[in-house]
Amino acid sequence: MSNLLDQVGGSRFINRTVAEFYQAIGRHLSQFETSDHGKQQTRQAQFLNHALSSQPEPVRSSRASFLARGLNPTLFEAMLEFLELRLVELGFSCQLSTQLVETAGSLYQDCEEDLCIAC
């Protein structure tokens, strides 16, 4: 059975969806507020790609903890909501979209307290 990342179309799909999210929210923010969103966009895409791949433990946990340190919790939560709705919009099952969000969200919650590098 393929991993969640493969089931949704791989890294290309995740990277494009994260970019769409930042493009959508960027319309509602000032230039000052969006200055560091490039870092968040890259970090979120890396985290999601990692979380949805089939990495063995402890590699998965240590890499996830490293990537989670740079994530803004509010933006990450909003990104997961956007991703879940986008998957359903594209015709993926609600079960798959929920599983994907729960997998990424639970891995994020299991990581150490974030040290936000960009807000």
Buried (B, 14 or more C-beta within 10 A) or exposed (E): EEEBBBBBBBBEBBBEBBEEBBEEBBEEEEEEEBEBBEBBBBBBBBBBBBBBBEBEEEEBBEBBBBBBBBBBEEBBBBBBEBBBEBBBEEEBEEEBBEBBBEBBBEBBEEBEEBEBEBE
